Amino acid sequence: MLAVMRTGGQQYKVKEGDFVSVEKLPYEVGANVEISDVLMLEDEGNVQLGTPNVAGAAVLASVVEQKKRRTVLIFKKSRRKNYRRKNGHRQPVTILKIEGIRH
């Protein structure tokens, strides 16, 4: 079974047993999460499209880890003005393990 879910303004194509890195969710490590924003389900060739969500469908997941992504460097420079600025940013993410898909 395959599902397309939406969280944090992005869509993810998931199936049972997958690990997904999503925008930070306010849950502790080991907590169970139910994401009911399911846009599409596919089961052995049968496709269900939501308008916008599939009624009664949910993705069940557990939180594996809370961490930060690798550093994204921001570098600003003006030619011939001796102006250089270097900054970095690490976006916090939540790693989810997909436990099942309910429909």
Secondary structure per residue as TSV (DSSP state, phi and psi in degrees):
chain	resnum	aa	ss	phi	psi
A	1	M	-	360.0	141.5
A	2	L	E	-127.9	143.9
A	3	A	E	-139.1	150.7
A	4	V	E	-112.5	115.7
A	5	M	E	-115.0	160.1
A	6	R	E	-123.6	129.8
A	7	T	E	-152.8	139.4
A	8	G	T	65.5	25.9
A	9	G	T	79.7	5.4
A	10	Q	E	-124.7	156.8
A	11	Q	E	-108.1	142.6
A	12	Y	E	-131.8	134.0
A	13	K	E	-93.8	116.5
A	14	V	E	-130.2	156.5
A	15	K	E	-140.2	168.9
A	16	E	T	-61.3	132.9
A	17	G	T	95.1	-7.9
A	18	D	-	-73.9	153.8
A	19	F	E	-109.5	129.9
A	20	V	E	-127.5	134.2
A	21	S	E	-99.1	111.7
A	22	V	E	-118.0	168.1
A	23	E	E	-58.0	148.3
A	24	K	-	-50.8	128.5
A	25	L	-	-111.2	146.4
A	26	P	S	-83.6	57.8
A	27	Y	-	-126.5	152.8
A	28	E	-	-78.3	159.8
A	29	V	T	-64.8	132.4
A	30	G	T	95.3	-9.4
A	31	A	-	-73.8	150.6
A	32	N	E	-94.5	136.8
A	33	V	E	-122.9	138.3
A	34	E	E	-117.8	116.8
A	35	I	E	-104.4	111.4
A	36	S	-	-96.4	2.9
A	37	D	-	-88.8	71.9
A	38	V	E	-102.5	122.8
A	39	L	E	-92.5	-28.0
A	40	M	E	-154.1	144.4
A	41	L	E	-125.2	143.0
A	42	E	E	-137.4	122.6
A	43	D	E	-135.4	105.0
A	44	E	T	52.6	46.9
A	45	G	T	91.4	-16.7
A	46	N	E	-86.3	119.1
A	47	V	E	-109.5	130.1
A	48	Q	E	-115.2	119.8
A	49	L	E	-102.7	138.5
A	50	G	-	-90.4	161.8
A	51	T	S	-130.9	74.1
A	52	P	S	-87.8	-19.2
A	53	N	S	-110.9	153.6
A	54	V	-	-79.0	125.2
A	55	A	T	-65.8	128.4
A	56	G	T	79.6	-0.3
A	57	A	-	-90.9	148.6
A	58	A	E	-154.6	151.2
A	59	V	E	-106.2	124.6
A	60	L	E	-98.9	127.9
A	61	A	E	-140.8	163.0
A	62	S	E	-125.5	146.7
A	63	V	E	-81.4	121.5
A	64	V	E	-93.4	-40.4
A	65	E	E	-159.0	147.0
A	66	Q	E	-114.1	122.0
A	67	K	E	-151.0	-173.7
A	68	K	E	-117.5	146.1
A	69	R	-	-71.9	173.9
A	70	R	-	-68.0	161.3
A	71	T	-	-70.3	133.1
A	72	V	E	-103.8	122.5
A	73	L	E	-89.3	137.1
A	74	I	E	-114.6	118.9
A	75	F	E	-125.2	123.0
A	76	K	E	-114.1	142.0
A	77	K	E	-153.2	140.3
A	78	S	E	-116.9	127.0
A	79	R	T	-64.1	141.1
A	80	R	T	60.1	14.0
A	81	K	T	-115.9	1.1
A	82	N	T	55.4	40.2
A	83	Y	E	-114.7	113.7
A	84	R	E	-141.3	130.8
A	85	R	E	-134.4	133.2
A	86	K	E	-124.2	130.2
A	87	N	E	-139.5	159.4
A	88	G	E	-133.9	159.0
A	89	H	E	-145.0	136.0
A	90	R	-	-122.2	115.6
A	91	Q	-	-80.1	128.9
A	92	P	E	-72.7	139.5
A	93	V	E	-136.0	162.1
A	94	T	E	-119.3	131.0
A	95	I	E	-95.5	122.1
A	96	L	E	-111.7	142.9
A	97	K	E	-107.8	123.4
A	98	I	E	-77.1	115.8
A	99	E	E	-90.0	-30.8
A	100	G	E	-177.9	168.1
A	101	I	E	-126.8	121.8
A	102	R	E	-102.9	137.7
A	103	H	-	-140.1	360.0
